[in-house]
Amino acid sequence: MRQDVQQWFSTRSYHARQWTPEQLCGRKAGTRVSVVLPARDEAATVGRIVTALRRELVEDVALIDELVVIDSDSTDATAAVAAAAGARVHRQDEILPAHGNVPGKGEALWKSLAVTTGDVLAFVDADLREFDTRFVVGLLGPLLTEPGVQFVKSCYDRPLHDGTTILPAGGGRVTELVARPLLNLFWPQLSGLVQPLAGEYAGRRALLERVPFVSGYGVEIAMLIDVLEAVGLDAMAQVDLGVHSHRNSSDAALARMAAQIQLTVQARLRCEAPVASESGQLTQFLRQGERFLAETHDVSVRERPPMAGIPEYRAQFVGRVA
């Protein structure tokens, strides 16, 4: 690890247990906090997460000012469950309707800026099986106690179920095989991030509204690169949240994820937005009897521009957008 990265790792790596909700509530000093859960067909888990956040960080301690679920075109009862648990729910396709609706988590995150008012936003995946409100406390810790920190990434162990036993930290397969090698090669300043593809992160609105949001599985790595270029490494931090348990994907699904990550990185190396083309197709093969069947998937990625440039957003946040 480079010396500058080692220095960052030593000074900007934290653990969620360093703060309590009460301590952070006392440090808010008028800062408004929004927690956003992007969710698509997560009725089985979203209710427990929202309930825990509402009880512990809204009612018991007023750390969270807004608890919002962005329903990404779910076909199950995600929206109803989230609303019953105490979240304010917005349908993704009904936010900024004039701009259309792009499938994927990145769209939900991008559009959440338009329906929240927090000075600080924390994003939490809605499929976590063993959720602890300490995850949110940890993400908010550096932002509410360190004025120089503008973006916080989570890190954790990701259990991988191999069919017979639970392996403690083998769940980040795309991270180790794709994302980490690419970052070490082209953006070595980011080599100190333990979980660059982690789905939980937080940032100041003044930063998030200035960066683009990529659709699909490219959103996490794109945000890291764009934040690095916007504010520099020292304005970034990572927080150890312990262990995250959520469903593991098949190798075929991981390949599609890896393809979108590579397309996103290639676009940033060329300094241009990713566009749909033949390179945005991935052919995979399935065994059927004595032959293989080819399946071609669209893995192209789209990119939403910085929210600060969207007229409807500027009208809503007049005076707040630089």
C-alpha positions as CSV (number, residue, x, y, z in Angstrom):
1,M,0.0,0.0,0.0
2,R,1.3,3.5,-0.9
3,Q,2.4,5.6,2.0
4,D,-0.3,8.2,1.4
5,V,-3.0,5.5,1.3
6,Q,-1.5,3.9,4.5
7,Q,-1.8,7.3,6.2
8,W,-5.4,7.7,5.1
9,F,-6.2,4.1,6.2
10,S,-4.8,4.9,9.6
11,T,-6.6,8.2,10.1
12,R,-9.8,7.8,8.2
13,S,-10.8,4.2,9.2
14,Y,-13.3,4.0,12.0
15,H,-15.5,1.4,13.8
16,A,-19.3,1.8,14.3
17,R,-18.9,1.2,18.0
18,Q,-17.0,4.4,18.5
19,W,-20.2,6.4,18.7
20,T,-23.6,6.1,20.4
21,P,-26.8,7.5,19.0
22,E,-27.0,9.9,21.9
23,Q,-23.5,11.2,21.3
24,L,-24.2,11.9,17.6
25,C,-27.6,13.5,18.4
26,G,-25.7,16.0,20.5
27,R,-23.3,16.7,17.6
28,K,-26.0,17.4,15.0
29,A,-26.0,21.1,15.7
30,G,-28.9,21.7,13.3
31,T,-27.7,19.2,10.6
32,R,-30.7,17.4,9.1
33,V,-30.2,13.7,8.5
34,S,-32.1,11.6,5.9
35,V,-31.8,7.8,5.7
36,V,-32.8,6.3,2.4
37,L,-33.5,2.6,1.6
38,P,-33.7,1.7,-2.1
39,A,-35.9,-1.3,-2.3
40,R,-37.1,-3.7,-5.1
41,D,-39.1,-6.7,-4.0
42,E,-37.8,-6.6,-0.4
43,A,-41.1,-7.1,1.5
44,A,-39.4,-9.9,3.5
45,T,-36.8,-7.7,5.0
46,V,-37.6,-4.0,4.6
47,G,-40.2,-3.9,7.4
48,R,-37.8,-5.1,10.1
49,I,-35.2,-2.6,9.0
50,V,-37.6,0.4,8.9
51,T,-39.1,-0.6,12.3
52,A,-35.7,-0.8,14.0
53,L,-34.6,2.6,12.6
54,R,-37.9,4.3,13.5
55,R,-37.9,3.0,17.1
56,E,-34.3,3.5,17.9
57,L,-33.1,6.4,15.9
58,V,-36.3,8.5,15.3
59,E,-38.4,7.9,18.4
60,D,-35.9,6.9,21.2
61,V,-33.2,9.3,20.0
62,A,-33.9,11.9,17.4
63,L,-30.9,11.1,15.2
64,I,-32.8,10.6,12.0
65,D,-35.0,13.4,10.6
66,E,-36.3,11.6,7.5
67,L,-36.7,7.8,6.9
68,V,-37.5,7.2,3.3
69,V,-37.9,4.1,1.1
70,I,-37.6,4.4,-2.7
71,D,-39.7,1.6,-4.1
72,S,-38.0,0.6,-7.4
73,D,-40.9,-0.9,-9.3
74,S,-41.5,-3.7,-6.8
75,T,-44.0,-6.4,-7.7
76,D,-44.5,-7.5,-4.1
77,A,-45.8,-5.7,-1.0
78,T,-42.5,-3.8,-0.4
79,A,-44.2,-0.3,-0.4
80,A,-47.0,-1.3,1.9
81,V,-44.8,-3.1,4.3
82,A,-42.3,-0.1,4.5
83,A,-45.1,2.4,5.0
84,A,-46.7,0.3,7.7
85,A,-43.4,0.1,9.5
86,G,-43.1,3.9,9.5
87,A,-41.2,5.0,6.4
88,R,-42.2,7.6,3.9
89,V,-42.4,5.7,0.6
90,H,-41.9,7.1,-2.9
91,R,-42.3,5.2,-6.1
92,Q,-39.2,5.6,-8.2
93,D,-41.1,6.1,-11.4
94,E,-43.2,8.9,-9.9
95,I,-40.1,11.0,-8.9
96,L,-39.1,13.6,-11.6
97,P,-41.4,11.9,-14.1
98,A,-40.4,14.2,-16.9
99,H,-36.9,12.6,-16.8
100,G,-38.2,9.0,-17.3
101,N,-37.3,6.0,-15.2
102,V,-34.1,3.9,-15.5
103,P,-34.0,0.5,-13.9
104,G,-31.5,-0.1,-11.1
105,K,-30.4,1.0,-7.7
106,G,-28.5,4.1,-9.0
107,E,-31.8,5.6,-10.2
108,A,-33.4,5.2,-6.8
109,L,-30.4,6.9,-5.1
110,W,-30.3,9.7,-7.6
111,K,-34.0,10.4,-7.4
112,S,-33.9,10.2,-3.6
113,L,-32.1,13.5,-3.6
114,A,-35.2,15.1,-5.1
115,V,-37.6,13.9,-2.3
116,T,-35.4,14.3,0.8
117,T,-34.3,17.4,2.6
118,G,-31.3,16.1,4.7
119,D,-28.0,17.9,4.8
120,V,-26.6,14.4,5.2
121,L,-27.9,11.3,3.5
122,A,-27.2,7.7,4.4
123,F,-28.1,4.9,2.0
124,V,-28.8,1.4,3.4
125,D,-29.7,-1.7,1.4
126,A,-33.1,-3.1,2.1
127,D,-32.2,-6.8,1.8
128,L,-30.1,-7.1,5.0
129,R,-31.2,-10.2,7.0
130,E,-29.5,-9.3,10.3
131,F,-29.8,-5.5,10.5
132,D,-28.5,-3.5,13.4
133,T,-29.2,0.3,13.7
134,R,-25.5,0.6,14.6
135,F,-24.9,0.4,10.8
136,V,-26.5,3.8,10.4
137,V,-24.9,5.2,13.5
138,G,-21.5,4.2,12.1
139,L,-22.1,5.8,8.7
140,L,-23.2,9.0,10.3
141,G,-20.3,9.1,12.9
142,P,-17.5,10.7,10.8
143,L,-19.9,13.1,9.1
144,L,-21.3,14.5,12.3
145,T,-18.0,14.6,14.2
146,E,-15.3,15.3,11.5
147,P,-16.0,18.6,9.6
148,G,-13.5,17.6,6.9
149,V,-15.2,14.3,6.0
150,Q,-17.8,14.5,3.2
151,F,-18.3,10.9,2.2
152,V,-18.3,7.7,4.3
153,K,-18.1,4.1,2.9
154,S,-19.0,1.0,5.0
155,C,-16.8,-2.0,5.3
156,Y,-17.6,-5.4,6.9
157,D,-17.3,-9.2,6.7
158,R,-19.7,-10.7,4.2
159,P,-20.6,-14.3,5.0
160,L,-20.8,-16.6,2.0
161,H,-23.1,-19.7,2.2
162,D,-21.5,-22.4,0.1
163,G,-24.3,-24.9,0.6
164,T,-23.0,-26.7,3.6
165,T,-21.4,-24.1,5.9
166,I,-21.0,-20.4,6.4
167,L,-17.7,-19.1,5.3
168,P,-16.8,-15.9,7.3
169,A,-15.7,-13.4,4.7
170,G,-16.0,-14.9,1.2
171,G,-19.0,-13.0,0.0
172,G,-17.2,-10.2,-1.8
173,R,-16.3,-12.2,-4.9
174,V,-16.8,-9.4,-7.5
175,T,-14.9,-7.1,-5.2
176,E,-11.8,-9.3,-5.1
177,L,-11.9,-10.5,-8.7
178,V,-12.9,-7.3,-10.5
179,A,-13.3,-4.1,-8.5
180,R,-10.2,-4.3,-6.3
181,P,-7.7,-5.1,-9.1
182,L,-9.2,-2.3,-11.3
183,L,-9.0,0.3,-8.5
184,N,-5.5,-0.7,-7.5
185,L,-4.4,-0.4,-11.1
186,F,-6.1,2.9,-12.2
187,W,-7.0,4.7,-8.9
188,P,-4.4,3.5,-6.4
189,Q,-5.6,6.2,-3.9
190,L,-8.7,4.0,-3.4
191,S,-6.7,0.8,-2.6
192,G,-7.2,1.3,1.1
193,L,-11.0,0.7,0.9
194,V,-11.9,-2.6,2.4
195,Q,-15.3,-3.0,0.7
196,P,-15.4,-0.7,-2.4
197,L,-18.7,-2.2,-3.6
198,A,-20.5,-2.0,-0.2
199,G,-24.1,-0.9,-0.6
200,E,-24.1,1.2,2.5
201,Y,-22.6,4.7,2.4
202,A,-23.4,8.3,3.4
203,G,-22.5,11.7,2.2
204,R,-23.2,15.4,2.5
205,R,-25.9,16.7,0.1
206,A,-23.5,19.4,-1.1
207,L,-21.3,16.7,-2.5
208,L,-23.9,14.1,-3.6
209,E,-25.8,16.6,-5.7
210,R,-22.6,17.4,-7.7
211,V,-21.7,13.8,-8.8
212,P,-23.4,11.7,-11.5
213,F,-25.2,8.4,-10.6
214,V,-24.7,5.3,-12.7
215,S,-27.5,2.8,-13.1
216,G,-27.2,-0.8,-12.2
217,Y,-24.2,-2.4,-10.5
218,G,-21.8,0.3,-11.6
219,V,-23.2,2.9,-9.1
220,E,-20.9,2.1,-6.2
221,I,-17.6,2.0,-8.0
222,A,-18.5,5.1,-10.1
223,M,-19.4,7.1,-6.9
224,L,-16.0,6.3,-5.3
225,I,-14.1,7.4,-8.4
226,D,-16.2,10.6,-8.8
227,V,-16.1,11.5,-5.1
228,L,-12.3,11.0,-5.1
229,E,-12.0,13.4,-8.1
230,A,-14.4,15.9,-6.6
231,V,-13.1,16.2,-3.0
232,G,-10.0,14.1,-2.7
233,L,-9.1,11.2,-0.5
234,D,-8.9,13.0,2.8
235,A,-12.5,14.0,2.6
236,M,-13.5,10.3,2.4
237,A,-13.7,7.8,5.3
238,Q,-14.6,4.2,5.9
239,V,-16.4,2.6,8.9
240,D,-16.3,-1.0,10.0
241,L,-19.9,-2.2,10.6
242,G,-19.0,-5.7,11.6
243,V,-20.8,-8.4,9.7
244,H,-23.4,-8.1,7.0
245,S,-25.7,-11.0,6.0
246,H,-27.8,-10.9,2.9
247,R,-28.6,-13.2,0.0
248,N,-25.7,-14.4,-2.1
249,S,-25.9,-14.3,-5.9
250,S,-25.3,-17.0,-8.4
251,D,-22.1,-17.0,-10.5
252,A,-24.1,-16.0,-13.6
253,A,-25.6,-13.0,-11.8
254,L,-22.1,-12.1,-10.5
255,A,-20.8,-12.1,-14.0
256,R,-23.4,-9.6,-15.1
257,M,-22.5,-7.5,-12.1
258,A,-18.9,-7.7,-13.1
259,A,-19.6,-6.7,-16.7
260,Q,-21.4,-3.5,-15.6
261,I,-18.6,-2.6,-13.2
262,Q,-16.0,-3.0,-16.0
263,L,-18.1,-0.9,-18.4
264,T,-18.4,1.8,-15.8
265,V,-14.6,1.8,-15.2
266,Q,-13.9,1.9,-18.9
267,A,-16.1,4.9,-19.3
268,R,-14.3,6.8,-16.6
269,L,-10.9,5.9,-18.1
270,R,-12.2,7.5,-21.3
271,C,-13.7,10.4,-19.4
272,E,-17.1,9.9,-20.9
273,A,-20.5,8.6,-19.8
274,P,-21.3,4.9,-20.4
275,V,-23.6,4.3,-23.4
276,A,-25.5,1.3,-24.6
277,S,-23.8,-0.6,-27.4
278,E,-22.8,-4.0,-28.5
279,S,-20.2,-4.0,-25.7
280,G,-23.2,-3.7,-23.3
281,Q,-24.2,-7.3,-24.0
282,L,-23.1,-10.4,-22.2
283,T,-23.6,-13.9,-23.6
284,Q,-23.8,-16.7,-21.1
285,F,-24.4,-20.4,-21.6
286,L,-26.7,-22.9,-19.9
287,R,-26.6,-26.7,-20.1
288,Q,-29.8,-28.2,-21.5
289,G,-29.5,-32.0,-21.9
290,E,-26.7,-32.7,-24.4
291,R,-26.2,-29.1,-25.6
292,F,-25.5,-25.6,-24.4
293,L,-28.0,-22.8,-24.8
294,A,-26.8,-19.2,-25.3
295,E,-28.5,-16.4,-23.3
296,T,-27.6,-12.8,-24.0
297,H,-28.2,-10.2,-21.3
298,D,-28.2,-6.4,-21.6
299,V,-25.5,-5.2,-19.1
300,S,-25.2,-1.7,-20.5
301,V,-25.2,1.1,-18.0
302,R,-26.7,4.6,-18.1
303,E,-25.6,7.7,-16.2
304,R,-27.7,10.3,-14.6
305,P,-26.2,13.8,-14.5
306,P,-25.4,15.6,-11.2
307,M,-28.7,16.5,-9.5
308,A,-27.6,20.1,-9.0
309,G,-28.1,20.7,-12.7
310,I,-31.7,19.4,-12.8
311,P,-34.2,22.4,-13.1
312,E,-36.8,20.9,-10.8
313,Y,-34.2,20.2,-8.1
314,R,-32.8,23.7,-8.4
315,A,-36.2,25.2,-8.0
316,Q,-36.8,23.1,-4.9
317,F,-33.5,23.8,-3.3
318,V,-33.0,27.4,-4.4
319,G,-30.3,29.1,-2.5
320,R,-28.8,25.7,-1.5
321,V,-27.4,24.6,-4.9
322,A,-24.1,26.2,-5.8
